[in-house]
Amino acid sequence: MQRKKECVAMLLAGGQGSRLYALTNNIAKPAVPFGAKYRIIDFPLSNCVNSGIDTVGVLTQYQPLVLNEYIGNGQPWDLDRNFGGVHVLSPYQKKSKSAWYEGTANAIYQNLNFIKMYNPSYVLILSGDHIYKMDYSKMLRAHIEKNADCTIAAIQVPLKEASRFGILNTNPDGSVYEFEEKPKQPKSTLASMGVYIFTAEKMYKYLEADDEDPNSSKDFGKNVLPAMLNAGERMFAYQFEGYWKDVGTISSLWEANMDLLGEDPAFDVADNAWKIHSRNPLAPPAYLGDHSVVKNSMIALGSEVYGTVENSVLSSNVIIEEGAVVRDSVIMSNTVVHKGAVVNYSIIDESVAIEDGAKIGEDKESAKGISVLGRGITVGKNAKVAAGNIVDKSIKEGEEA
């Protein structure tokens, strides 16, 4: 008798993340650091294990090396299992053809053999670029109780933002009668979260049909879900009420980091009732120098602060030297802000050196946008990066960018 899993999760983590610009030049979007000690992918992976789902396929494509190394054998998330666990799935050569993943639906289609190894009754499809805590087991129970073919997690969004999302129009019982992908004039504000549960056999059928359609863009939102709806399949919205943030843009990534701060944060990552697991570096406790000033900030292990840090998030092994000032900013691992440098309203990637007297960004109230420095660059002494500028190359002493 074949061993089986009730539900297998497939996590789409292959996106380029082009709207994050310099932050994703060298790594996949789900590997982008977040919240001092996490990466974006920690959230869906932790949600899976906290929901009792212990078999996860992570579909990678764009710049997967950092992500592959980070996930490893899945041990930090308790996903190192003999039967199940976490598996990184890249496009691979087949006998007849090999192809990059063409879209979200095609990525799952190319990995049907992986899913079928576990003979699941249900398949959970996840995106790798959202920050949220969600019990998928509750959504699965709702799917089973309604005898649904597909259940779509959805959240209410402001009307002015609704045209950015796939919008669900539903009947009073939650059944979906219309799915509009990024409509110009949305009829409702119930937005798809990109989290789907399919009854496995139905999903196989529609993915196989979609693969045979030469006119399809191989996408769940544009093709597969409308095809199921047109065929009269049982489709329901599952309304999620909690914090959820799509961190696909510079501003949303900055906002989500800021939502972690304060005595009563909008999003609490320290809640042990729903632990967010991560692969943390081995490092000593953070050190605050005698003359340091730290206000309303999150500072990870291994960091040293001798200057001023206000309303900011610092990842591990960041050094803020004496006389340096960091405000309203996100500073990622192994970055050094040298004496007299000022960083305002910015996101600074990993392994950046900001030398003495350099000035990055402007005061949040007057700035035109968030300044961004890409991974591994150096900003020379007394150099300047203007508000809202995105820089992915080193800047020489005294230069402006």
N, C-alpha and C positions, 0 to 999 in steps of 0.2 A: 504493500500500500504506500503510495507516494505521500511523503510528509508535506504539509502545506502551512501557509500563513493565512490568517484571515485577511490581512491588509498589508500591501507593500507600498511604500512611499517612493516617488520618483521626484527628485529635486533638480529643477532646471537651473544650472549654474554656469552655462556656457556663454552668457551674453558679454558683449564687449564693454558695455557701460559707457558709451561715447559721450553722454551728457555729464560724466564726471571728469572729462578732459584729462588733465595731467595725472590724476589719481589712478587712472586705469591704463596708462600707457604700457605698463609692464606686468600688470596682474589682472585677473578676472574680477569683475565687480563684487561677487560674494566674498572675495578674500580681502576687501578693503577693511582696514582697521576701524573699530567703532567703540566708543564709550570706554576709553582708557585701556581695557584689557580684553576686548572681544574683537572678532571679525564678524561681518554681516551674516555669514553662513551659520554662526553659532546659534542664531535664533531659531530658524526652522529645524536644525538638527536637535536642539534641546527640546523644542516642542514635540518632535517625534518621540524621543525617548520618554519624556514626561507623560505622553499620551499612550504609552504602551506599545508603540509601533517600533519594532526593533530590526526591520529590514528596510534599508534606504539605498537607492541607487542615486548617485550624484553625477549628473550629466555635465561633463566639462568639454570645452572646445577652445575658447579664446584664452591665450596665455595661462595655461593651467598649472604651471610648475609650483608656484607658491601655494595654491589651493591644494594640490595633491600632497605636498609635503605637510601642510597644516593638518589635513584630515588624517593622514597616516593610516593606522589600523583602527581608528575610531574609538580608542580607549578613553579619551577625556569625556566622551558623551555616553560611555557604557555601551558602545556599539561595536565592540570587538567580540563577535559571536562565531561559534562554529557553524551554525545554520542560520543564515541571515547576516546581521551586522550592516556596516556601511561599505559600499563598493563604489569606487570612482570609475565612471564609464565614459570613455572617449570614443569618437568615431573610429572605426577600424576597417581594415580591408576584408571584403567578402569575396566569395568565389566569382560572382558575376560582376560586381561593381563595388566601388568604395566611394563614399560621398560625405562631405561635411553635413552636419545637421542643417536642414534647409529652413526649419521653423520649429516651433514648440511641439507641434503634433508629429512632425517627421522625426524629431529627436526621440520621442517616446516610441514611435513605430520601429525605429532602428534597434531598439532595445527590448522588443517584445520577448525575445528568447530569454533574457535575464528575468523578466517578470514571471514568465511561465515556469521557470525553474522552481518557483515557490508555490505554484498553483493557487494564487490568492482568489478569494471571492470578490475582493474590492481592491481598487488601486487609487491611491491618493497622489495627486499631482500638485507640486509646490513650486513657488518661485524662490530664487536664492537671493533676492534683493529687498526684502521687507523686514522691518523691525517690529516685532509684536510677540505677545505670549498668547497661545491659543491651544485649547484642549481639543485635538482632532478626534478623540474618542467620542466626544459629545456630538460632533458633526456626523461621525459614522453611525452613531445610534439613530440620529434623526433620518439619515439616508435609509437605513434598514427599516425603520418604523413606517416610513412613507412608501416603501417598496419602490424607491426611485431608481432610475437608470443613471442619472447624473445629478449631483448636488453641488451647487456653486456657492462658496462662501462670499458673503457680500457685506458691505458696510455703507452707512449713510455718509455722503460727502457734501460739502457746500455746493450749491447750484452752480456757482461760477467756476468750480473745478470739474464738474461732472463730465464735460466734453473730453477730458483727458483719459477717461476710463471706458471700459465696457460696461454698459448700463443695462440692468435687468428690470424689465417691466413684469410685475407679478399680479396674480389673482389673490383674493383674500386668504386662501389656504397656503400661500407661499409658492404655488406652482408658477413656473415661468411661461408667459405667453409670447414674449418678445425679447430678443437679445440684440442690442445696438452697440456696435463697436465704435467707440469714440464719436458719438453723434454730435452734430453741430448744435442741434436744438433738443437736448435731452428731455424725455417725458417724465423721468423720475430721477431721484438722486441716490438710488441704490446701486452702488458700484461693485463690480466683480473685484475680488481681492487676488485673482489668479490662483486660487486654491480650489481644486475640484476633487470630488470623490466620484468614481465611476464604478458601476457594477462591471466586473472584469470582462465578461463575455461581450457585453455591449461595446465596451471601449475597443476591444480587438476588432470587432466588426466594422466600426466607423473609421478606425485608423487604417485598416486595410483598404476600405473604399476610398478614403482620402488619398492614399498613396497612389492609387490607380487613376486619379483625376489629374490630367495634365494642366488644368487651369487653376488648380488649388495652390494657395500660397503656403499650405501645410501648417496652418496655425489653428490652435484651439479656438481662440476668440473669433477669428474671421471665417473659419471653415467648418470645423468639427461640431462646435456647439450649435450653430445655425442649422447644420444638416440634421442633427438629432432632433432639434425643435421642429423643423419642417416635416420630419417623419412621424411626429406625434409621440415621441418618447417621453417618459415621465421625468420631468426636470424641475427641480425645486431650488429656491434660494434658501441658504442658511444664514440668518442674520447674525453677524458678530458685533458684540458691543464691548469695546475695549480699545486700548491704544493700538494703532496700526499706522505705520509710516512707510511709504514707498520712498526709499532713499536713493533714487536714481538721478538726482540732480545735486549740484553743489549746495544750493540753498536748503534743500530738504535734508541733506546729510548733516549740515551745520545745525539746523533746527532740532533734529533728532538727538544730536549730542547735547545740545543745551537743555533739552527736555529731561535729562538725567540729573540736573543740578537742583540744589535747594533742599530745604528741610522736607518739603512735600512735593517731590518731583512728579511731573506729568507721567513719567514712565519709570518704574522702580525696578532696577536690575539687581537690587540686593535682597529681594524677597525670596527667602529660602523655601517657601511653599511651592514655588515654581522656578527652580534653580536654572539659571542659564550657565551651561558648561562651556569651558573654553580650554584651549591648550596654552597654558600660561608659561612664560619663560621663568627659569629659576633666577631669582633676583632678591636682593635684600630689601627690607622695608624702605619706603620713600624717606628721604632725609630733608628736613627743613633747616636751613642755616639760621644762625642767631639773628640776622638782620632781615630775614625773608618776611614778606607779607603775602599771605594767601587768603583769599576771600571767595566763598561760594564756588569752589572748584573741586575737580576729581583728579587725583594724582595716583598713578599706578606704581607698583613695586619697582624699585631700582632707580627711580627718578630722584634728582637732587635739585632743590630750589634754594637759591641764595638771593634772588631778586624778588620781583613782585609778580604775582599771578592772580588775576581776578576773573571770575566768571568764565573759566576755561576748563578744558579737558586735556590732561596730559597722559600719554601712554607710557609704557615702561622705558626705563633708561634714558629719559629726557633730562637734560641739564639746562637750568636757567641760571646764568651766572649773576654775580652781584651787580646791581645797577641796571640789569635788563628788566624789561616790563612786557608782560603778556596779558592782553585783555580780550575777552569775547572771542576766544580762539580755540581751535582744536589742533593739538601738536601730537604727531604720531611718533612711534618708537625711535630711539637712538638719535634723536635730533638735539643739537646744541644751539642755544641762543646765548651769544657771547655778551660781554660787558657793554652796557650802554645801548644795546639794541632794543628796538621797540617793535612789538608785533601786535597789531590791532585787527580785529574782525577778519580773521584769516583761517585757512586750513593749511597746515604744513605737513607734508608727507614724511615718510620714514627716512632716516639717515640724512637729514638736511643740516648744513652748517650755516648759521646766520652770524656773520662776524661783527666785531665791535662797531657800534654806532649805526648799524644798518637800520632802516625803517621799512617795515612791511605793513601795507594797508593804512587805513585811516580810522579815526574814531567811528564807532558803529552808527552814531546819530547823523554824521555828516557824509559817511562813505556812500558811494554809488553802488557798491557791490562787495562781495566777499573776495579777498585776494587768496590765491592758491599757489603754493610752491610744490613742484613735482619731486618725486623720490630722488634722493642722492645728490641734489645740487648744492652748490655753495653760493651764498650771497656775500660778496666782498665787503670790506670795511666801508662804512658810510654810504653804501649803495642804497637805492630806494626802489621799492615796488609800489606802484600806484594802486589805489583802491580799485577792487574789481578785476585786476589783471591776473591772468593765469600764466605762470612761468614754468617751463620745463627744461630750461638750460641755465647753467651757472651764470652769475652776473659779476663782472669785475668790480674792483674797488672804485667807489665813487660814481658808478654808472646808475642810470635810471631805467626802469622797465615798466 
